[in-house]
Amino acid sequence: MTQERQEIQANKKQKYIPMLDSREIQQILHNQFQCLLYHMKSRYPQEQSESEVIELMREEFGKKSEGFTEVYRLTELAEVTTSVCKVEHELIEGTGFLLFDNFILTNGHLFKDEGVLNGKTLSLPITVTFNFDTPHGSGQWKVNVKPEVVAIQYGVDRWKRQVDHAILELRTPLKGKKFPPGLLQKYGPVPQTGGIYIIGHPDGGFKKMDYTTIIEVEQRNAAGSKHLGENQSSIMLIKEIIGGNEFYEQIMQGKPDVLTYNTFCLYGASGSPVINPSHCQVINGIPVYGCQVIAMHTGGFSYKCKETHETQSVIEYAIPLRTILENVLVYLVETNNVQTLSRFTDVAMKNPHLFELIAILITELEATSPPEYTDILNGIWNTISQSGKRDEMQKLIIERSVGTSRIGLRF
């Protein structure tokens, strides 16, 4: 390239062409910034200086990376959805999810209608559908439920907590099909705040997932009042639904043993797993997030809006999985169901929260020591030994005392 051409190219790069009306645009942006600064100042204590407010703006508007969701978290969530199923008989539709092995967990109220249950035996055929994920239903497959119910409870438990669950055993699936992973291994405690996913079959349709936020205990009354204020046209109907409803009053007064939120998952979604997608554990110094199943969606206080004719709900609730599992363990012990309890224990060895729950169970059983529990204890200890965690369990039991457990699991 000649020297003359190089000079021409250099001049092109250095040439500055001013924007039309750039001074006017600059003044507009300057004025907008001053308005924004005034707005930000109004949100913070008066004693903060202008430089402090600008720093707060940097912090608030500089968190773009926190809006991202890591792909591995979405992949795990997608895997969780495969364990969710539609539960139906000729009178009702609902949702359930595979708990472990060939056992599903769903709501007990699905079977409370007359003629559905005779003692602990189902009088009607129950069908479970997996992979009903699309409107046209391609890829779905069905399996029948064994008539003998493994465990069922509806109402209030011995600790005065709300319960509404049923565990059903599935028959062997058709050739070429196999059950997805059970979600018991992903059990975790209920967080006080944060976002959650509800995965189910609302209105009996294909599987859907709703992301919502936990309504904290202290915010329940405010959430209820907000709903009433936004739905004045249906105010009389709403008051008929919640007026004099003792359970609703208990929730609003801070009933601690249920989880509350708002969701579109209403009819047909009873029995849906509630997922905490933000469980964090540190691996090699790096925070890794994962999904935990924390509760089972159970119901709400619904009505049909007069304006839209759509079904709405004042507030919805779920029963913590911990409450359900405590009651299921007691039931399995009292019915001397050694086989199912041993299978439960095998899964529990892989989850620290369940491991502790089994330790509490053993402590209570050994403290009571009636002869009829001998087979139960032997079955549990044999399973623990096979997992190679007998010493770890014995150490935990020694460290604990009967009075340290949150729920005493008394028999």
C-alpha positions as CSV (number, residue, x, y, z in Angstrom):
1,M,0.0,0.0,0.0
2,T,1.4,3.4,-1.0
3,Q,2.1,6.1,1.6
4,E,-0.6,8.3,0.1
5,R,-3.2,5.6,0.4
6,Q,-2.2,4.9,4.0
7,E,-2.7,8.6,4.8
8,I,-6.2,8.5,3.2
9,Q,-7.2,5.4,5.2
10,A,-5.9,7.0,8.5
11,N,-7.8,10.1,7.8
12,K,-11.0,8.1,7.3
13,K,-10.6,6.4,10.7
14,Q,-9.9,9.7,12.5
15,K,-12.7,11.6,10.8
16,Y,-15.4,12.6,13.2
17,I,-18.9,13.3,11.9
18,P,-21.1,14.9,14.6
19,M,-24.6,13.5,15.1
20,L,-27.4,15.8,14.0
21,D,-28.7,17.8,17.0
22,S,-26.3,16.0,19.3
23,R,-26.4,18.9,21.8
24,E,-30.2,18.7,22.0
25,I,-30.1,14.9,22.6
26,Q,-27.4,15.4,25.2
27,Q,-29.6,17.9,27.0
28,I,-32.6,15.5,26.9
29,L,-30.5,12.6,28.4
30,H,-29.1,15.0,31.0
31,N,-32.6,16.0,32.1
32,Q,-33.8,12.3,32.1
33,F,-30.9,11.4,34.3
34,Q,-31.8,14.1,36.8
35,C,-35.3,12.8,36.9
36,L,-34.1,9.3,37.5
37,L,-31.7,10.4,40.2
38,Y,-34.6,12.3,41.9
39,H,-36.7,9.1,41.7
40,M,-34.0,6.9,43.2
41,K,-33.4,9.4,46.0
42,S,-37.0,9.2,47.0
43,R,-36.7,5.5,47.5
44,Y,-33.9,5.7,50.0
45,P,-33.3,7.5,53.4
46,Q,-33.0,11.3,53.1
47,E,-29.6,11.3,54.8
48,Q,-28.0,9.5,51.9
49,S,-25.8,11.7,49.6
50,E,-26.1,11.9,45.9
51,S,-22.9,9.8,45.4
52,E,-24.4,7.1,47.7
53,V,-27.6,7.0,45.6
54,I,-25.6,6.7,42.4
55,E,-23.7,3.8,43.9
56,L,-27.0,2.1,44.8
57,M,-28.1,2.6,41.2
58,R,-24.9,0.8,40.1
59,E,-25.7,-2.1,42.4
60,E,-29.3,-2.4,41.4
61,F,-28.8,-2.0,37.7
62,G,-25.6,-3.9,37.6
63,K,-27.0,-7.3,38.4
64,K,-27.8,-8.5,34.9
65,S,-26.0,-11.9,35.5
66,E,-28.4,-12.7,38.3
67,G,-31.3,-12.8,35.8
68,F,-29.8,-15.8,34.0
69,T,-30.8,-19.4,34.7
70,E,-28.1,-22.0,34.3
71,V,-28.9,-24.7,31.8
72,Y,-28.0,-27.5,34.1
73,R,-30.8,-26.3,36.5
74,L,-33.4,-26.4,33.7
75,T,-32.2,-29.8,32.7
76,E,-32.7,-31.1,36.2
77,L,-36.1,-29.5,36.4
78,A,-37.0,-31.2,33.1
79,E,-36.0,-34.6,34.6
80,V,-38.2,-33.9,37.6
81,T,-41.2,-33.4,35.3
82,T,-40.9,-36.9,34.0
83,S,-41.9,-38.3,37.4
84,V,-45.2,-36.3,37.5
85,C,-48.3,-38.2,36.3
86,K,-52.0,-37.8,35.8
87,V,-54.2,-39.8,38.2
88,E,-57.8,-40.5,37.3
89,H,-60.9,-42.6,37.9
90,E,-64.4,-42.3,36.6
91,L,-65.4,-39.6,39.1
92,I,-62.3,-37.3,39.3
93,E,-58.9,-36.3,37.9
94,G,-55.8,-35.2,39.7
95,T,-52.0,-35.3,39.7
96,G,-49.5,-37.4,41.4
97,F,-45.8,-38.1,41.3
98,L,-43.6,-41.2,41.6
99,L,-42.2,-41.2,45.1
100,F,-39.9,-44.2,45.0
101,D,-39.9,-47.6,43.2
102,N,-43.4,-48.2,41.9
103,F,-45.2,-46.0,44.6
104,I,-46.9,-42.7,43.7
105,L,-48.0,-39.9,46.1
106,T,-51.2,-37.9,45.5
107,N,-53.9,-36.3,47.5
108,G,-56.2,-38.3,49.7
109,H,-59.3,-36.2,48.8
110,L,-59.3,-37.7,45.3
111,F,-60.7,-40.8,46.9
112,K,-63.1,-39.5,49.5
113,D,-66.3,-39.7,47.4
114,E,-68.7,-42.4,48.2
115,G,-68.1,-45.6,46.2
116,V,-64.4,-45.0,45.5
117,L,-62.8,-46.6,48.6
118,N,-64.0,-49.6,50.6
119,G,-61.8,-49.6,53.7
120,K,-58.3,-49.5,52.3
121,T,-59.3,-51.1,49.0
122,L,-60.2,-49.2,45.9
123,S,-63.6,-50.0,44.5
124,L,-63.0,-48.3,41.2
125,P,-60.1,-48.8,38.7
126,I,-57.5,-46.1,39.0
127,T,-55.3,-45.2,36.0
128,V,-52.0,-43.3,36.1
129,T,-50.6,-41.6,32.9
130,F,-47.0,-40.7,32.5
131,N,-45.5,-38.4,29.8
132,F,-48.8,-36.6,29.0
133,D,-46.8,-33.6,28.0
134,T,-48.4,-32.3,24.8
135,P,-51.9,-31.4,23.7
136,H,-52.1,-34.3,21.3
137,G,-50.7,-36.7,23.9
138,S,-48.0,-38.3,21.9
139,G,-45.6,-40.4,23.9
140,Q,-47.9,-40.9,26.9
141,W,-48.3,-44.2,28.5
142,K,-50.7,-45.6,31.2
143,V,-50.4,-48.0,34.0
144,N,-53.0,-49.3,36.4
145,V,-53.0,-49.0,40.2
146,K,-53.2,-52.0,42.6
147,P,-56.5,-52.0,44.5
148,E,-54.9,-52.1,48.0
149,V,-54.0,-48.6,49.1
150,V,-50.6,-48.4,50.8
151,A,-51.4,-45.4,53.0
152,I,-54.1,-42.7,53.0
153,Q,-55.0,-39.9,55.4
154,Y,-57.3,-36.9,55.1
155,G,-58.1,-34.3,57.7
156,V,-56.0,-33.5,60.7
157,D,-53.2,-35.7,62.1
158,R,-52.3,-36.5,65.7
159,W,-50.2,-33.3,65.9
160,K,-53.2,-31.2,64.7
161,R,-51.6,-30.5,61.3
162,Q,-53.5,-30.6,58.0
163,V,-53.0,-33.8,56.1
164,D,-54.3,-35.0,52.7
165,H,-52.3,-37.7,51.1
166,A,-52.5,-41.2,49.6
167,I,-49.7,-43.6,48.5
168,L,-50.7,-46.0,45.7
169,E,-48.7,-48.9,44.3
170,L,-48.5,-49.2,40.6
171,R,-48.7,-52.5,38.6
172,T,-45.9,-53.5,36.3
173,P,-45.8,-51.2,33.3
174,L,-46.2,-52.5,29.7
175,K,-43.3,-54.0,28.0
176,G,-40.8,-51.4,26.8
177,K,-41.8,-48.9,29.5
178,K,-40.1,-48.2,32.8
179,F,-40.8,-46.0,35.7
180,P,-39.0,-42.6,35.9
181,P,-36.9,-41.8,38.9
182,G,-38.7,-41.4,42.2
183,L,-38.7,-37.9,43.7
184,L,-38.3,-38.9,47.3
185,Q,-34.5,-38.8,46.9
186,K,-34.9,-35.1,46.1
187,Y,-36.8,-34.3,49.3
188,G,-35.8,-31.0,51.0
189,P,-37.2,-28.7,53.7
190,V,-39.6,-25.8,53.0
191,P,-37.8,-22.4,52.5
192,Q,-39.4,-19.4,54.1
193,T,-39.3,-17.3,51.0
194,G,-38.4,-17.5,47.3
195,G,-39.6,-18.9,44.0
196,I,-41.2,-22.3,43.5
197,Y,-42.4,-24.5,40.6
198,I,-45.7,-26.4,40.6
199,I,-45.9,-29.2,38.0
200,G,-49.2,-30.8,37.4
201,H,-52.2,-31.5,35.2
202,P,-54.7,-28.7,35.7
203,D,-58.2,-29.4,34.4
204,G,-57.0,-32.9,33.6
205,G,-55.1,-31.6,30.6
206,F,-51.5,-32.1,29.5
207,K,-48.7,-31.3,32.0
208,K,-48.0,-27.7,32.8
209,M,-45.5,-25.9,35.0
210,D,-46.2,-22.7,37.0
211,Y,-43.5,-20.6,38.5
212,T,-44.8,-18.6,41.5
213,T,-43.5,-17.1,44.8
214,I,-44.0,-18.2,48.3
215,I,-46.4,-16.0,50.3
216,E,-44.7,-15.6,53.6
217,V,-46.7,-16.2,56.8
218,E,-46.6,-12.4,57.6
219,Q,-47.8,-11.5,54.1
220,R,-50.9,-13.8,53.9
221,N,-53.4,-11.2,55.2
222,A,-52.0,-8.6,52.8
223,A,-52.2,-11.1,49.9
224,G,-55.9,-11.9,50.8
225,S,-56.8,-8.2,51.0
226,K,-55.1,-7.5,47.7
227,H,-57.1,-10.2,46.0
228,L,-60.4,-8.9,47.5
229,G,-59.5,-5.4,46.3
230,E,-58.8,-6.5,42.8
231,N,-62.0,-8.6,42.5
232,Q,-64.7,-6.3,43.9
233,S,-67.3,-7.6,41.4
234,S,-67.1,-11.0,43.0
235,I,-66.7,-9.8,46.6
236,M,-70.0,-11.3,47.9
237,L,-69.2,-14.7,46.3
238,I,-65.6,-14.6,47.7
239,K,-66.9,-13.8,51.2
240,E,-69.3,-16.8,50.9
241,I,-66.3,-19.0,50.2
242,I,-64.0,-17.8,53.0
243,G,-66.5,-16.5,55.5
244,G,-66.7,-18.8,58.5
245,N,-64.1,-21.1,56.9
246,E,-62.0,-22.2,59.9
247,F,-59.1,-23.5,57.8
248,Y,-58.9,-20.3,55.9
249,E,-58.8,-18.3,59.1
250,Q,-56.1,-20.5,60.5
251,I,-54.0,-19.9,57.3
252,M,-54.5,-16.2,57.5
253,Q,-53.6,-16.2,61.2
254,G,-50.2,-17.8,60.4
255,K,-50.8,-21.5,60.4
256,P,-47.2,-22.7,60.0
257,D,-47.7,-26.2,58.7
258,V,-48.8,-25.2,55.2
259,L,-47.1,-23.4,52.3
260,T,-49.0,-20.6,50.6
261,Y,-48.8,-19.0,47.2
262,N,-50.9,-18.0,44.1
263,T,-51.0,-20.3,41.1
264,F,-53.1,-21.1,38.0
265,C,-52.9,-24.8,38.9
266,L,-56.4,-25.4,40.3
267,Y,-58.7,-28.2,39.5
268,G,-56.9,-31.3,38.4
269,A,-53.6,-30.2,39.8
270,S,-54.2,-31.5,43.3
271,G,-51.2,-33.8,44.2
272,S,-48.7,-31.8,42.2
273,P,-45.1,-31.7,43.5
274,V,-43.9,-28.2,44.7
275,I,-40.3,-27.7,43.7
276,N,-37.7,-25.5,45.2
277,P,-35.3,-24.8,42.2
278,S,-32.8,-22.8,44.3
279,H,-31.4,-25.4,46.7
280,C,-27.7,-24.6,46.9
281,Q,-24.8,-26.8,48.0
282,V,-21.1,-26.0,47.7
283,I,-19.0,-28.5,45.7
284,N,-15.3,-27.9,45.5
285,G,-15.8,-24.4,46.6
286,I,-18.4,-23.7,43.8
287,P,-22.1,-23.1,44.6
288,V,-24.2,-25.7,42.7
289,Y,-27.9,-25.3,42.6
290,G,-30.4,-28.1,42.3
291,C,-34.1,-29.0,42.7
292,Q,-35.7,-30.2,45.9
293,V,-39.3,-31.5,46.3
294,I,-40.6,-29.6,49.3
295,A,-44.4,-30.0,49.4
296,M,-47.5,-31.3,47.6
297,H,-50.0,-28.9,46.1
298,T,-53.3,-29.6,47.8
299,G,-56.0,-26.9,47.2
300,G,-57.2,-23.4,47.6
301,F,-60.2,-21.2,48.1
302,S,-61.7,-21.0,44.6
303,Y,-64.7,-19.3,43.0
304,K,-65.9,-18.4,39.5
305,C,-65.3,-14.7,38.7
306,K,-68.5,-12.9,37.7
307,E,-66.8,-10.7,35.1
308,T,-64.5,-13.3,33.3
309,H,-66.4,-16.5,34.3
310,E,-63.0,-17.9,35.0
311,T,-62.1,-19.9,38.1
312,Q,-59.9,-18.0,40.5
313,S,-58.7,-18.6,44.0
314,V,-58.0,-16.2,46.9
315,I,-54.9,-18.2,48.0
316,E,-53.6,-21.7,47.4
317,Y,-51.7,-24.0,49.7
318,A,-49.5,-27.1,49.8
319,I,-48.7,-29.5,52.6
320,P,-45.0,-29.9,53.3
321,L,-43.5,-33.2,52.3
322,R,-42.0,-33.5,55.8
323,T,-45.5,-33.6,57.3
324,I,-46.6,-36.2,54.8
325,L,-43.6,-38.4,55.4
326,E,-43.8,-38.3,59.2
327,N,-47.4,-39.5,59.0
328,V,-46.6,-42.2,56.4
329,L,-43.8,-43.6,58.5
330,V,-46.1,-43.8,61.5
331,Y,-48.7,-45.5,59.4
332,L,-46.3,-48.1,57.9
333,V,-45.1,-48.9,61.4
334,E,-48.6,-49.3,62.9
335,T,-49.6,-51.5,60.0
336,N,-46.4,-53.5,60.3
337,N,-45.5,-52.9,56.6
338,V,-41.9,-54.1,56.9
339,Q,-41.3,-54.4,53.1
340,T,-42.4,-50.9,52.1
341,L,-40.7,-49.4,55.1
342,S,-37.4,-51.1,54.2
343,R,-37.7,-49.8,50.6
344,F,-38.3,-46.3,52.0
345,T,-35.3,-46.6,54.2
346,D,-33.1,-47.7,51.3
347,V,-33.9,-44.4,49.5
348,A,-33.5,-42.4,52.7
349,M,-29.9,-43.4,53.0
350,K,-29.1,-41.2,50.0
351,N,-30.7,-38.1,51.4
352,P,-29.4,-36.3,54.6
353,H,-32.8,-35.0,55.6
354,L,-34.4,-38.4,55.3
355,F,-31.4,-40.0,57.0
356,E,-32.2,-37.8,60.0
357,L,-35.9,-38.7,59.8
358,I,-35.0,-42.4,60.0
359,A,-32.8,-41.8,63.0
360,I,-35.7,-40.1,64.7
361,L,-37.9,-43.1,63.9
362,I,-35.4,-45.6,65.2
363,T,-34.9,-43.6,68.4
364,E,-38.7,-43.5,69.1
365,L,-39.2,-47.2,68.3
366,E,-36.3,-48.3,70.5
367,A,-37.6,-46.1,73.3
368,T,-41.0,-47.7,73.1
369,S,-39.7,-51.2,72.5
370,P,-43.0,-53.1,72.2
371,P,-42.5,-56.7,70.8
372,E,-44.7,-56.0,67.8
373,Y,-42.1,-53.5,66.4
374,T,-39.2,-56.1,66.4
375,D,-39.6,-57.0,62.8
376,I,-39.9,-53.3,61.8
377,L,-36.6,-52.4,63.6
378,N,-34.8,-55.5,62.2
379,G,-35.9,-54.6,58.7
380,I,-34.8,-51.0,59.0
381,W,-31.4,-51.9,60.5
382,N,-30.8,-54.6,57.9
383,T,-31.4,-52.0,55.1
384,I,-29.1,-49.5,56.8
385,S,-26.4,-52.2,57.1
386,Q,-26.7,-53.1,53.4
387,S,-26.1,-49.4,52.5
388,G,-22.9,-49.4,54.5
389,K,-24.1,-46.6,56.8
390,R,-24.8,-48.5,60.1
391,D,-21.9,-46.8,62.0
392,E,-23.0,-43.3,60.7
393,M,-26.6,-44.0,61.8
394,Q,-25.6,-45.2,65.3
395,K,-23.4,-42.1,65.8
396,L,-26.3,-39.8,64.8
397,I,-28.7,-41.7,67.2
398,I,-26.3,-41.3,70.1
399,E,-25.9,-37.6,69.4
400,R,-29.7,-37.2,69.5
401,S,-32.2,-37.5,72.3
402,V,-35.9,-38.2,72.0
403,G,-36.7,-34.6,73.0
404,T,-34.6,-33.0,70.2
405,S,-36.9,-34.1,67.3
406,R,-39.3,-31.5,66.0
407,I,-42.1,-34.1,65.8
408,G,-41.9,-36.9,68.4
409,L,-43.3,-39.6,66.1
410,R,-44.8,-41.2,69.3
411,F,-46.4,-44.6,68.9
